[in-house]
Amino acid sequence: MKIDHANNWWPAIADAIEEGYFVIDEHDKIVAYNQPALQILHLSPAILNDPACWHSQGMQALAAIASQKEAFSGKEILLEREDDTYTWLRVNGKPIITSLVKGYCITFTEIAYQEDKSGTYTPNITAEELKNLLAEVNRKNIILHATSIDLQQKIKQLREFNSIIAHNLRGPATALMGSTELLQDVREDADRDALLYHMKTSATAILSTLNDLQEMIDLQVSRHSGVVECDLETMVRQVWNLLRPQVVEKNAHLSLNLSVCTINYVKVYLENILFNLIHNAITYTRQGVDPEITVSSWQEDERVVLMVQDNGIGIDLKLHQDQLFRYKQKFHRGYESKGISLFKIRNQVRTLGGDIEVRSEAGIGSSFYVYFNNRVYTLQQDE
Amino acid sequence: MSKVKNVCIVDDDELFQFVMRQHFERLDLVERVHKFTDGEQALNHIKSHLENPEELPDLILLDVNMPYMDGWQFMTEYARLSIPAGKHIRIYILTSSTHESDLQKAREFPSLSGYLVKPIGKNMIRELLVGAEQH
């Protein structure tokens, strides 16, 4: 049998295969194509005669690949057709160089399409659908990002729980344990009374720590309830009034610099944050220096920042940075403090997706920055 | 058996302080017990007796979690002191924490004689005082 290498069969074969192809010459002109190429791209033959057809919407993605004139296979691209439908293509490309011609062949098949019983292709996705899908992906990404931040915060909080258990619960509990061994040896009334007194103090400390831990957990469970628009100036003035006796006693001054006037937050939490930060600012003051306290707010990227600044005694951050927000940590002698307020503030702020930082210099003053993450609402919606 | 001359208990837990002191008195192995409720107090005590090695502590029982200056900060500051040659001060961390991270931290201080997890019983205290307990 003699194999027919002549062109007689070729056009029919080219149209019978599943793949579409274009052959382009050195000048990027289309010199050959088959019917599947037109079907896949929803093109009419007329358009291919237009020299600018590579720039048409339906061809751009292919043109971009073909322009490199290199051999490749299995590249997958999303192609937007002229009629605003989309399709995924698997594309191969190969330079053709013979003694007669020099060109480039690009072949492609759809990798996802819907075919009904009659064998007609239906577009697998419309522009509108794709737009919605992209929006959906974007939304999910934001939620994913927020969730990941939230999880990181939760891990930090769990570590903190762990540390509180190790030190603040196990501490007094082991002391109580140790005292049971001693109890039988203590005969004198005065010693017994003293021992019982200290034992009671330890038991009270355990209970108070347990209450604080429970409060932390309650906060986690009910953290989304009651977010309202809070007016910062009104709240700061209320806090300032509550602290009136100390304000008068220390001749303290308040300045406001609020670029952002309202924050969406749980009202009691924000009150608590403002009260504790301003209370600290007015408590840890330098002798002979009138306290100057500034409350500022501004937008920073997607976050609202609230700053409470003072000219007080400051904190040596080199020494205390790590412990500043930790449970029951104290840094300044001679002040009434349980070392809980900064711990609670940070816990509240983190639970609602924000954070708190401090800049301070001993003898100059402190600035506390609270970052409110306004994206928390997306988390709520998705949970 | 000779008594330990100066023992410092550095711990903000009053019950622990009381219990330790009672045990010391009953065991009758200590001449003087000094009580400090944070690292800074203890450090100042040591600093003020650097010229007088007799008055320096022979044994320090050091808590980790304390206000103002915690046990680790104390150890960092202590390492900077020039303790008179010939004076041996044994320092034991006494903590309620069983965390690996705390144990790891203790390894950063070669001048520590040991790391003990509370509660500390009568027998352990006796061993500490006779110096048999080596970790």
Interface residues (C-beta under 8 A of the other chain):
Chain A: N162 S163 A166 H167 N168 R170 G171 P172 A173 T174 A175 L176 M177 G178 S179 E181 L182 D185 V186 D191 A194 L195 H198 M199 T201 S202 L319 Q323 K328 Q329 K330 F331 R333 G339
Chain B: D13 E14 L15 F16 F18 V19 Q22 H23 R26 V64 N65 P67 Y68 M69 D70 Q73 T95 S96 S97 T98 H99 D102 K118 P119 I120 G121 K122
